[in-house]
């Protein structure tokens, strides 16, 4: 990043001894109470024969404090959610007989792609939230909390698996463990 005069912001800050960061916590009491309200709802299509799943829509509501740039915050939220969705559905680590990881490169580890992102992905930032004067610009966590909201996709898959099992006459409880890969979905849907 450069100034209008063409000088590097970093070099300018170092030469003029300007602080480029802000310390967020001025009180240890604040650390005990940093609420970040959030909720998500997912619509996932599942094919019990092939184990294939498709994330159709995501609706999320998050309390991020006062957003300085909602477009950037929403991008971070969407990316974090998709990372969590990948962990919940594809993030399987397997090992060969010698204990060597099979997914030992980016080419062998499946991550969500642009095609994985649902066509309808709505994120709503709460306008008014309980903020503290001690927080920098009334900010709250943006990148990490949405990762856990991806469990809504797992819940949606569970409902689909349970419906399939009921149709087959099974009513027993099954323990699902993430990641819910294609192979696991097939085995859960077809006992």
N, C-alpha and C positions, 0 to 999 in steps of 0.2 A: 504494500500500500504506500502511496506517495502523496505528498501534499501538493497544493496547487502550484507551488514553486518547483516541484520535481524532486524534493528531498524525501528520503525514506523516513516514514513515520517512526520506525524502530530506531534508526540512527539518531533522529531528532530527539526522541525520548531519552535515549542514553546520554546524548551530549548535553541536554538541558536538565537531566536527572528527574524526569517526569515518571510517575508511577503509572504503568499500563494496566494494572489490575486493581480491584477493590476487594478488601477483606469483607466477607459477608457476615460473619458472626462477631458481634461485639459483646454478646452475653451468652454464657454457657446455659442459662435457663432456656434460651430460645432453641437450643439444639434438641431439647426434649419434646418440643411441640412444633413440628413443621407439617401441618396438614396439607394434603394434596388430594383433593376429592376428584374422583374420576369414575367413569362407567363406560362400558362398551357393549354393543350388541352385534352379533355376526350372523349372517345367513350363509350357510355352507351347503353345497350340493355334494352328495356322496354316492358313489356307485359301489354297492356291496359286492358285485361280481368281480370288478377289476381293482377295487380299493382306491380308485381315483377320487380325488376331492377337488372341488372348485370353490374358492371364496367368492361369493356373489356380491355381498355388500357388507360394509362395516359402518356403524354409526358410533361415534365416540363423543363424550362430553368430558372436558377436563378443566380443572382449576389450576391455572398457571400463574396466578397473581396478575399483575399488570403487565401485559405483553408489550414489549418495545417494538416488535415487528411480527405481527400475527402470521404473515406469509412464511417467514422463516420458522417460526415456532410450529406451525402446522406441518411443514415439511419434515421437521425433526420428529414430530409425533407420528406421522405416517411411516417414516423410515424405521422408527423404533418398533412400532407395532408389527411391521412386516418382518423385521428381524426376529421378533418373538414368535410370529407365526411360523417362520422357517424352523426355528428351534423346536416348536411344538409338533410339527408335522414331518419334517425332513431331517432334523438334526441328529441322526443316528451315527454313533461311532461303533464300528465293529473291528475286530482284530483277527488276524490269521492264527494258525496253530502255534506259531512262534511268538505270539504276543505283539506282532508288528501291526500298527494301525493300517486298515485297508483304505480309509479315507485320508491319505497322507498328502494330498495336494488339492488345490482349488478345483482341479478338473474332476476329482472323484467325490467331492463333497457338494451336495445339492443345496443351493441357496435359492431364496425367492428371486424371481426375475421380474421384469416389467410386466410380463404376461400373467404373473401371479397376482398382481395388484387388482383388486376388484374394480369394476366399472363405476360402482357407486361407493365412494369412500368419503363419508361426511365427518368432519371434525368441528365441534363447537367449543369455543373457548368461553368459559364463564366470565361474564363482565365484572361482576362484583363478588369479591371473595374476602375472607378474613385474612388481612395482611398485617404485617408488623412493621412498625417504623424502622426497626433494626435491620430488616432485610434490604438488600441492595435493590433499589428501584421497585420495591414490593414484589420481587421475583420469586419464583418457586421452580422446582425441578420440571424440566420439559422433556429431556431425552430418555431418561431411564424409566419413569413411571409407566408410560404407555407400553413398554415391552411386556409387562405382566398382564396387560389387558388382552393380550392374545389368547389367554385361557378361555375367553368367550368362544373362540373357534373350537377349542377342544370340547367345551360344553355342548356346542351345537352338534358336533360329530357324535358325542355320547348320546344325545337324544335320537339321532338318526340310527345309530347302532342298536339302541334299546328298542326302537320301533320295529326294526327288522327282526330282532330276536323274538319280540312278542308275536309278530306275524308267523314265526316258525314254531311258536308254542313254548318258548323259553322265557322264564320270568326271574331267573336267578341274577344276583348282583355280579357284575364283572368289574374287576379292577383294571382300569385303563392306565397305562404308563406312557408318558411322552418319551419319544416322539410317536405320534400315531401315523406310522408309515403305511404304505399300501398293503404290505404283507400282514401287518397287525389288523388293519381294518377288515381285510378278507377273513382272517381267522376269527375275529370277534363276530362278524356278521354271519358266518357260516360254521356254526359249532359242529 
